[in-house]
Amino acid sequence: MDADVIVIGAGLAGLRSARHLEQAGLAVVVVEAADAVGGRVRTDVVDGFRCDRGFQVLNPAYPAVARWIDVAALQLQDFGVGAIVRTGATTTTLAHPLRHPRHALRTITSGLLPVPDLLALARWLGPTLLDARAATRATSDETLRASLDAAGLTGRLRRDVLDTFLAGVLADSSGDASANYVRLLLRSFALGAPGLPREGMQAMPEQLAAGLREPVRLGTAAREVRDVADGVEVTTDGGALRARAAVVAVGPQHVADLTPLRAPETHGLTTWWFRATGEPRTGPFLLLDASRPGGGPAGPVWNTAVISEAAPSYAPPGQHLVQATTLLGEPDGHAGEHEVRRDLARLYGTATARWEVLAHHVVHHTLPAQAPGPIRRGPIWTGERVLVTGDHRETASIQGALVAGEHAGAAVAARLAG
Ligand SMILES: Cc1cc2nc3c(=O)[nH]c(=O)nc-3n(C[C@H](O)[C@H](O)[C@H](O)COP(=O)(O)OP(=O)(O)OC[C@H]3O[C@@H](n4cnc5c(N)ncnc54)[C@H](O)[C@@H]3O)c2cc1C
């Protein structure tokens, strides 16, 4: 035997699973196909700029993050709690009135927060805000679109703010996601101030990996997993490995490569990273474009931000890093550099011709589609000793991936204990 358990995939789910198994006293080997740990949470350093592989943020209000990540060590740099909303020629900053009091009056009088919408939002989200179990243990669920319609949340807060913001968060503008899942996401945004680690998002999975006794075997793809008489055999690029059990934590698009399960549906997005000239000043807020009549952006960019305003460590001193997100499910999701640059000129009201593209990440499988239904499905056994996990078995998020890993580790430890 090479180990008690082989964990395949060193994303957040695989790493959390390995940590749990080691804490249970088991010998664990983690194999990872890529050249570093992190899976969908990776950071490229380009000319001194930190470009995450797809714009994302870490929310310290996620219970799993608070429990298993040393957030203080990551030195989070906070985004503003709010957003800048562009509607046609008008730009409005909506911000948390207590955290950003200087924007309070403008926020209240913006016209983007009609009282009937606010009351409907309070009814729709209130129970989950008070207790997450209102969503996780709900016996019924429906699509986000149907649920917001039924709640009467149909005005500008919905059309110009929520729908546009959520499309970027879900990598999907259809409104078909689970309403309960979105309630949980909004709860986290309401309770925490998301931010970016000083060294980039990849610092989070690296912290998990650093706590493992046995280093992750990088550049080692698993090709086959099968039950054998006394456990499992995993064929890898580095040879065959034997263990008493295996955890398959490979991300939704690869599940079918190694197991009889069908690959879950996913949604994708792209992130453009620019070195911006001039001084695009939006403060530490995400800028949402809701300029299309009826909601959504007038161009390919759904949201953008001057990342270095919120996270100075993401750019060399005195320089500006801008991200722009397009959605692959939209007709213009693959818009080229020229169109994105033109769109950003409109959104920031400044010339962007000299902005330099640092990176363009096309992330086809950003998130598993979270259709209405039970929020927590749990890991699934596909063999006597083979367990499949990942964010697609929980909620499509950092929180979901960590919890999925924890549950898988606990289930395998229990089975091996007899
Ligand atoms: C652009 C983007 C933005 C996001 N924004 C947010 C956000 O703001 N907030 C939030 O909460 N979540 C966000 N997420 C989601 C979050 O990052 C994921 O839910 C989470 O990282 C998934 O972790 P995972 O371990 O389940 O899967 P993955 O990260 O996909 O890990 C799977 C790992 O398995 C490896 N692997 C695959 N096949 C094999 C094989 N055959 N052998 C060995 N290894 C293999 C892969 O290389 C990978 O490292 C975002 C994701 C992306 C991509």
The ligand as an SDF file (V2000), in Angstrom:
LIG
                    3D

 53 58  0  0  0  0  0  0  0  0999 V2000
  -13.4350   32.7280  -12.2380 C   0  0  0  0  0  0  0  0  0  0  0  0
  -13.9810   32.1680  -10.9760 C   0  0  0  0  0  0  0  0  0  0  0  0
  -14.5810   33.0150  -10.0640 C   0  0  0  0  0  0  0  0  0  0  0  0
  -15.0830   32.4970   -8.8730 C   0  0  0  0  0  0  0  0  0  0  0  0
  -15.5650   33.3770   -7.9450 N   0  0  0  0  0  0  0  0  0  0  0  0
  -15.8870   32.9100   -6.7200 C   0  0  0  0  0  0  0  0  0  0  0  0
  -16.1870   33.8120   -5.6760 C   0  0  0  0  0  0  0  0  0  0  0  0
  -16.0740   35.0350   -5.8260 O   0  0  0  0  0  0  0  0  0  0  0  0
  -16.6070   33.2830   -4.4980 N   0  0  0  0  0  0  0  0  0  0  0  0
  -16.7020   31.9390   -4.2840 C   0  0  0  0  0  0  0  0  0  0  0  0
  -17.0840   31.5230   -3.1910 O   0  0  0  0  0  0  0  0  0  0  0  0
  -16.3800   31.0590   -5.2520 N   0  0  0  0  0  0  0  0  0  0  0  0
  -15.9550   31.5090   -6.4580 C   0  0  0  0  0  0  0  0  0  0  0  0
  -15.5800   30.6480   -7.4240 N   0  0  0  0  0  0  0  0  0  0  0  0
  -15.7640   29.2060   -7.2000 C   0  0  0  0  0  0  0  0  0  0  0  0
  -14.6760   28.5100   -6.3800 C   0  0  0  0  0  0  0  0  0  0  0  0
  -13.3990   28.9410   -6.7790 O   0  0  0  0  0  0  0  0  0  0  0  0
  -14.8440   27.0000   -6.6080 C   0  0  0  0  0  0  0  0  0  0  0  0
  -16.1530   26.6420   -6.1930 O   0  0  0  0  0  0  0  0  0  0  0  0
  -13.8340   26.1300   -5.8530 C   0  0  0  0  0  0  0  0  0  0  0  0
  -12.5290   26.6120   -5.9730 O   0  0  0  0  0  0  0  0  0  0  0  0
  -13.9290   24.6990   -6.3850 C   0  0  0  0  0  0  0  0  0  0  0  0
  -12.9950   23.8590   -5.7260 O   0  0  0  0  0  0  0  0  0  0  0  0
  -12.9770   22.2990   -6.0250 P   0  0  0  0  0  0  0  0  0  0  0  0
  -11.8830   21.7320   -5.1920 O   0  0  0  0  0  0  0  0  0  0  0  0
  -14.3350   21.7120   -5.8580 O   0  0  0  0  0  0  0  0  0  0  0  0
  -12.6250   22.1140   -7.5690 O   0  0  0  0  0  0  0  0  0  0  0  0
  -11.3760   22.6110   -8.4280 P   0  0  0  0  0  0  0  0  0  0  0  0
  -10.8690   23.8950   -7.9200 O   0  0  0  0  0  0  0  0  0  0  0  0
  -11.8220   22.5660   -9.8480 O   0  0  0  0  0  0  0  0  0  0  0  0
  -10.2360   21.5190   -8.1780 O   0  0  0  0  0  0  0  0  0  0  0  0
  -10.1250   20.3200   -8.8970 C   0  0  0  0  0  0  0  0  0  0  0  0
   -8.6510   19.9500   -9.0160 C   0  0  0  0  0  0  0  0  0  0  0  0
   -8.5290   18.6370   -9.5750 O   0  0  0  0  0  0  0  0  0  0  0  0
   -7.4600   18.6390  -10.5030 C   0  0  0  0  0  0  0  0  0  0  0  0
   -7.6510   17.5130  -11.4290 N   0  0  0  0  0  0  0  0  0  0  0  0
   -8.5710   17.3900  -12.4200 C   0  0  0  0  0  0  0  0  0  0  0  0
   -8.4680   16.1930  -13.0330 N   0  0  0  0  0  0  0  0  0  0  0  0
   -7.4370   15.5430  -12.4130 C   0  0  0  0  0  0  0  0  0  0  0  0
   -6.8350   14.2650  -12.5940 C   0  0  0  0  0  0  0  0  0  0  0  0
   -7.2910   13.4160  -13.5170 N   0  0  0  0  0  0  0  0  0  0  0  0
   -5.8080   13.9260  -11.7990 N   0  0  0  0  0  0  0  0  0  0  0  0
   -5.3140   14.7700  -10.8450 C   0  0  0  0  0  0  0  0  0  0  0  0
   -5.8560   16.0100  -10.6390 N   0  0  0  0  0  0  0  0  0  0  0  0
   -6.9070   16.3830  -11.4030 C   0  0  0  0  0  0  0  0  0  0  0  0
   -7.5450   19.9920  -11.1590 C   0  0  0  0  0  0  0  0  0  0  0  0
   -6.3240   20.3420  -11.7860 O   0  0  0  0  0  0  0  0  0  0  0  0
   -7.8680   20.8640   -9.9530 C   0  0  0  0  0  0  0  0  0  0  0  0
   -6.6950   21.3010   -9.3100 O   0  0  0  0  0  0  0  0  0  0  0  0
  -15.0470   31.1090   -8.6250 C   0  0  0  0  0  0  0  0  0  0  0  0
  -14.4590   30.2590   -9.5500 C   0  0  0  0  0  0  0  0  0  0  0  0
  -13.8940   30.7850  -10.6920 C   0  0  0  0  0  0  0  0  0  0  0  0
  -13.1930   29.8540  -11.6430 C   0  0  0  0  0  0  0  0  0  0  0  0
  1  2  1  0
  2  3  1  0
  2 52  2  0
  3  4  2  0
  4  5  1  0
  4 50  1  0
  5  6  2  0
  6  7  1  0
  6 13  1  0
  7  8  2  0
  7  9  1  0
  9 10  1  0
 10 11  2  0
 10 12  1  0
 12 13  2  0
 13 14  1  0
 14 15  1  0
 14 50  1  0
 15 16  1  0
 16 17  1  0
 16 18  1  0
 18 19  1  0
 18 20  1  0
 20 21  1  0
 20 22  1  0
 22 23  1  0
 23 24  1  0
 24 25  2  0
 24 26  1  0
 24 27  1  0
 27 28  1  0
 28 29  2  0
 28 30  1  0
 28 31  1  0
 31 32  1  0
 32 33  1  0
 33 34  1  0
 33 48  1  0
 34 35  1  0
 35 36  1  0
 35 46  1  0
 36 37  1  0
 36 45  1  0
 37 38  2  0
 38 39  1  0
 39 40  1  0
 39 45  2  0
 40 41  1  0
 40 42  2  0
 42 43  1  0
 43 44  2  0
 44 45  1  0
 46 47  1  0
 46 48  1  0
 48 49  1  0
 50 51  2  0
 51 52  1  0
 52 53  1  0
M  END
$$$$
